[in-house]
Amino acid sequence: MPHTRPAELVRAAILTSLLSVAACGTIAPQVAYPNVASSAAPAAAPPAQPPGQWDRTLAGLRRSDQRVADVAWRIVTANAALCTDLKPQIGLVLQSTLEYSPRLRPLVIQALHIDDRAAIEAVAAGSPAAQAGLRRDDILLAVNGEPLTTAAPPAPAGADDRPATRAPVDRAEAAIDAALAKGPVRLSVQRGGEEIDVTVAPRTGCAYDAQVLPGSDLNASADGRHVFVSAALVDYASSDNILAVVLGHEFAHDVLHHHRREDEKGFARSVLGEFGSTPASHMVAEKEADYVGLYLTARAGYDISDAPEFHRHFPAVAGDLGFSHPGNAERAAAVAATRDEIVAKRQRGEPLIPNPASGAPESNQPQSNQPQSNQPQTN
């Protein structure tokens, strides 16, 4: 019997599993994304810059958090009219020292003057939180007069260098969300040795948020409620316009409920992660996210001119066997067609609403029942 390398066994297992789930069905397109033949698309160029490089310093992570907070705020508030999931938004990103490894925690405490309680990591520019005067490193004490509960510090982790828990942040976010559902919220914060009360009036936005994860892979994902983007990908995005293209794509997955719809078609995440979906379903989802994501980006006022070139130069997804994403050249051509469609609609004075797929259920399509954002828009 010829010797089979482990990599070949893994590949064979993946292909076998893909075939076994193919009968689960394919999600139907919801929007009329451009169908571009890969043979007609120009060849992809080499990456514009080496991937995997990112600023590992605490200051670098904070810059990434602030960039993502600013861009995500504009996208989720400018596109409330296209979302069926809505929530009051105020533009805060929270953290606590317990989200850092035991090795880094003393450095964070010394540098940021925060502790195990929930504290503000970023305040989105132009958000209600910024207008109310909240600042980075303010420590949250109470919501509408109700003190936030604190847990006992975790036991020493010994050799375990993993973060302890996100519980303080989760509790604070839940308390703020519950209060915002009733109207403006009064937040009590500690700033240095001073306690300050501020009242924040929310804006309606899509019910999603974005988080930065440390890491060298150029990865981003969405789970139906959250968007996750690696620090390396934030640094790789050369401008906020390009970062908005990245985040717009991931938010589009949430707006279009891809996570839920693929689950309904037999998504087997626990076995093979993304490969648990039928290849056709995942390809539809990626093409839809490119298409709708560019609309979300443009509606938030970001310049989408260079979006095709970003996709043309983007390094190949590690481990992607060609089943889950279109090739770079095909993707760039489809994004260029979408960009041109958006520009043409602007020139005709039409609202920037993604075109629905023929026969798509109306409940699955992005809706426009509110005025578009008054953010400045560019081509």
C-alpha positions in Angstrom: 0.0 0.0 0.0 1.5 3.4 -0.9 2.3 5.7 2.0 -0.3 8.5 2.5 0.9 11.7 4.1 -1.1 13.2 7.0 -1.9 16.3 4.9 -3.5 14.0 2.2 -5.6 12.3 4.9 -6.9 15.6 6.1 -7.7 16.8 2.5 -9.5 13.5 1.8 -11.5 13.8 5.0 -12.5 17.3 4.2 -13.6 16.4 0.6 -15.5 13.3 1.9 -17.3 15.5 4.4 -18.1 18.1 1.8 -19.7 15.5 -0.4 -21.7 14.1 2.5 -23.2 17.5 3.3 -23.9 18.5 -0.3 -27.4 17.1 0.0 -28.2 19.5 2.8 -29.1 22.1 0.3 -27.8 25.5 -0.9 -29.0 28.8 0.4 -30.8 30.9 -2.3 -29.3 34.3 -3.2 -31.1 37.2 -1.6 -29.5 40.0 -3.6 -28.5 40.4 -7.3 -24.7 40.4 -6.9 -22.7 40.6 -10.1 -21.8 37.2 -11.6 -18.4 37.7 -13.2 -16.8 34.8 -15.1 -13.4 34.1 -13.5 -11.9 33.5 -17.0 -12.8 37.0 -18.0 -11.3 38.6 -14.9 -7.8 40.2 -15.0 -5.0 38.2 -13.4 -4.4 39.0 -9.7 -1.2 40.9 -8.8 1.1 40.1 -5.9 0.2 41.4 -2.4 0.8 45.1 -2.0 2.6 44.5 1.4 3.7 41.5 3.4 0.8 40.0 5.4 1.0 39.0 9.1 2.8 42.1 10.3 1.1 44.0 13.1 2.0 46.3 16.0 2.1 44.0 19.0 2.5 46.9 21.5 -0.3 47.9 23.8 -0.4 51.3 22.0 -0.7 49.5 18.7 -3.7 47.4 19.9 -5.4 50.5 21.2 -5.0 52.2 17.9 -6.6 49.2 16.2 -9.4 49.2 18.7 -10.0 52.9 18.1 -10.0 52.6 14.3 -12.4 49.7 14.3 -14.7 51.5 16.8 -14.8 54.6 14.6 -15.5 52.7 11.4 -18.0 50.2 12.9 -20.0 53.0 14.5 -20.5 54.8 11.2 -21.4 51.5 9.4 -24.0 50.3 12.0 -25.7 53.7 12.4 -25.7 54.7 8.7 -27.3 51.4 7.7 -30.0 51.0 10.3 -32.6 51.2 7.4 -31.1 48.0 5.9 -31.1 46.0 9.1 -34.0 43.9 10.6 -32.0 43.6 13.9 -31.8 47.0 15.6 -30.6 48.2 19.0 -29.8 51.6 20.6 -26.1 52.4 20.1 -23.9 54.8 22.0 -20.4 54.1 20.5 -18.5 52.5 23.5 -16.0 49.7 23.4 -15.3 48.2 26.9 -12.5 46.1 28.3 -11.1 45.0 31.7 -7.6 43.8 32.8 -9.0 40.3 33.1 -9.2 40.1 29.3 -5.3 40.2 29.2 -3.0 37.3 30.1 -1.6 37.2 33.6 1.8 38.1 32.1 0.5 41.3 30.6 -2.0 42.3 33.3 0.4 44.3 35.5 1.6 46.2 32.5 -2.0 47.1 31.5 -2.8 48.2 35.1 0.3 50.4 35.2 -0.1 51.9 31.7 -3.9 52.4 31.6 -4.7 52.8 35.3 -7.7 50.4 35.0 -8.4 47.3 36.9 -10.7 44.2 36.8 -13.8 46.3 36.5 -15.2 47.2 33.0 -13.5 50.3 31.6 -13.8 52.2 28.4 -11.3 51.1 25.7 -12.5 53.2 22.9 -15.1 56.0 22.2 -16.3 56.1 18.6 -15.7 59.5 17.0 -19.0 61.5 16.7 -20.9 59.0 18.8 -23.3 59.9 21.7 -20.7 58.7 24.1 -18.1 61.1 22.7 -20.6 63.9 22.7 -21.4 63.2 26.4 -17.7 63.5 27.3 -16.9 59.9 28.1 -13.2 59.1 27.7 -11.0 56.1 27.2 -10.0 54.5 30.5 -13.0 55.8 32.4 -14.0 52.9 34.8 -17.7 52.1 34.8 -19.3 52.2 38.3 -23.1 52.3 37.8 -25.8 52.3 35.2 -28.9 54.5 36.0 -27.7 54.5 39.6 -27.4 50.7 39.9 -23.8 49.7 40.8 -22.2 47.2 38.5 -21.4 43.9 40.3 -17.8 42.9 40.6 -16.4 39.4 40.9 -13.6 38.3 43.1 -10.2 38.3 41.3 -9.4 35.0 39.6 -7.0 32.6 41.3 -3.3 32.9 40.1 -3.1 31.2 36.7 0.4 29.7 37.2 1.8 28.6 33.9 -1.6 29.3 32.2 -1.0 32.5 30.1 -4.6 32.7 28.8 -6.9 35.7 29.6 -9.0 35.0 32.7 -12.5 36.1 31.7 -14.6 38.7 29.9 -17.4 38.5 32.5 -17.0 42.1 33.8 -17.4 43.5 30.3 -20.3 41.2 29.5 -22.2 42.3 32.7 -21.6 46.0 32.0 -22.7 45.6 28.3 -25.8 43.8 29.4 -26.7 46.4 32.0 -26.1 49.3 29.5 -28.2 47.5 26.8 -31.1 46.9 29.2 -31.1 50.6 30.3 -30.8 51.9 26.7 -33.8 49.9 25.7 -35.8 52.3 27.9 -34.2 55.5 26.7 -31.2 57.7 27.6 -28.9 56.2 30.1 -27.0 57.7 33.1 -23.5 56.3 33.4 -21.4 56.8 36.5 -17.7 56.5 35.9 -14.4 56.9 37.8 -11.9 59.1 36.1 -8.7 59.2 38.2 -9.8 60.1 41.7 -13.1 61.7 40.6 -16.5 60.2 40.1 -18.5 61.6 37.2 -22.1 61.1 36.0 -23.0 61.6 32.3 -26.3 61.0 30.5 -26.1 59.5 27.0 -28.9 59.5 24.5 -28.6 56.6 22.0 -28.9 56.4 18.3 -30.6 53.5 16.5 -28.2 51.2 14.7 -27.8 47.7 13.5 -27.6 45.3 16.5 -24.0 44.3 15.8 -20.6 45.3 17.1 -17.0 44.8 16.0 -14.1 43.5 18.1 -10.3 43.3 17.4 -8.5 40.0 18.2 -4.7 39.9 18.6 -3.2 37.7 15.9 -1.0 37.5 12.8 -3.4 35.9 10.4 -5.4 38.2 8.0 -8.7 37.0 9.3 -12.2 38.5 9.9 -15.5 36.7 10.6 -19.0 37.3 11.7 -21.3 35.1 13.9 -24.7 36.7 13.5 -24.2 39.3 16.2 -20.6 40.2 16.3 -17.8 40.9 13.8 -14.2 39.9 14.6 -11.2 41.2 12.9 -7.5 40.3 13.6 -5.1 43.1 14.6 -2.9 42.1 11.6 -5.8 42.7 9.2 -6.5 46.1 10.8 -2.9 47.1 10.3 -2.9 45.6 6.7 -5.9 47.9 5.8 -3.9 50.9 4.7 -6.7 53.4 5.3 -10.0 53.7 7.0 -11.7 53.4 3.6 -10.2 50.0 3.2 -10.9 49.0 6.8 -14.5 49.9 6.1 -14.6 47.6 3.1 -13.4 44.8 5.3 -15.9 45.5 8.1 -18.7 46.2 5.7 -18.2 42.7 4.2 -18.4 41.1 7.7 -21.4 43.2 8.8 -23.2 42.2 5.6 -23.0 38.6 6.7 -24.9 39.6 9.9 -27.3 41.9 8.0 -28.2 39.0 5.6 -28.4 36.4 8.4 -26.0 34.1 6.7 -25.0 32.4 10.0 -28.7 31.4 10.7 -29.6 30.6 7.1 -26.6 28.3 6.6 -27.5 26.6 9.9 -31.0 26.0 8.5 -29.4 24.3 5.5 -27.4 21.8 7.6 -24.3 23.7 8.5 -22.0 21.3 10.5 -19.8 23.8 12.4 -18.9 21.4 15.2 -17.3 19.0 12.7 -15.4 21.0 10.2 -16.1 24.7 10.9 -16.6 26.6 7.7 -16.1 23.5 5.6 -19.2 22.0 7.2 -21.3 24.1 4.8 -21.9 23.1 1.3 -19.4 24.8 -1.0 -22.2 26.4 -3.0 -23.9 27.9 0.1 -20.7 29.4 1.3 -19.8 30.8 -2.1 -23.2 32.4 -2.3 -22.8 34.0 1.1 -19.3 35.4 0.3 -20.5 36.9 -3.0 -23.5 38.4 -1.3 -21.4 39.8 1.5 -19.0 41.5 -1.0 -22.0 43.0 -2.8 -24.0 44.2 0.2 -20.9 45.0 2.2 -19.8 47.6 -0.4 -23.3 49.2 -0.2 -23.0 49.4 3.6 -19.5 51.0 3.2 -20.7 53.5 0.7 -23.8 54.4 2.7 -21.5 55.2 5.7 -19.7 57.8 3.6 -16.5 55.9 2.9 -14.6 56.0 -0.5 -15.1 52.7 -2.3 -12.9 53.6 -5.3 -10.0 51.3 -4.3 -12.1 48.3 -3.1 -11.5 46.2 -6.2 -7.7 46.7 -6.0 -7.7 45.7 -2.3 -9.4 42.4 -3.2 -7.1 41.9 -6.2 -4.0 42.2 -4.1 -5.2 40.5 -0.9 -3.2 37.4 0.0 -4.9 34.0 -0.4 -6.9 32.8 2.6 -4.7 30.2 4.4 -6.1 26.7 4.1 -8.8 27.8 1.7 -9.2 24.9 -0.8 -11.1 27.1 -3.3 -14.5 26.1 -2.0 -15.4 29.0 0.2 -14.3 32.2 -1.5 -14.1 33.4 -5.1 -10.6 33.9 -6.5 -8.9 37.3 -6.1 -9.4 38.3 -9.8 -13.0 37.2 -10.0 -13.7 38.9 -6.6 -12.0 42.1 -7.7 -14.0 42.2 -11.0 -17.3 41.6 -9.1 -16.5 44.3 -6.6 -15.6 46.7 -9.4 -19.0 46.0 -11.0 -20.7 46.7 -7.6 -18.8 49.9 -7.2 -19.9 51.1 -10.7 -23.5 50.1 -9.9 -23.3 52.3 -6.7 -21.8 55.2 -8.6 -24.4 55.0 -11.3 -27.2 55.0 -8.7 -25.7 58.1 -7.1 -25.5 59.9 -10.4 -29.2 59.1 -11.1 -30.2 60.3 -7.6 -31.4 56.8 -6.6 -31.2 55.5 -3.0 -28.3 53.1 -2.4 -30.3 49.9 -1.9 -28.8 46.5 -3.0 -30.8 45.0 -5.8 -32.8 42.0 -4.7 -32.4 38.7 -6.4 -35.2 37.6 -8.6 -37.7 35.6 -6.6 -35.9 36.2 -3.3 -38.3 36.2 -0.3 -38.9 39.9 0.7 -38.3 39.1 4.4 -34.7 38.0 3.6 -33.8 41.2 1.7 -32.2 44.3 3.1 -35.0 46.8 3.7 -35.1 50.6 3.4 -37.8 52.1 5.6 -35.8 55.0 7.0 -33.9 57.9 5.6 -30.3 57.3 4.6 -27.5 58.6 6.8 -26.5 62.2 6.4 -22.8 61.2 6.5 -20.8 62.7 3.7 -20.5 60.3 0.8 -17.8 60.0 -1.8 -17.4 57.8 -4.9 
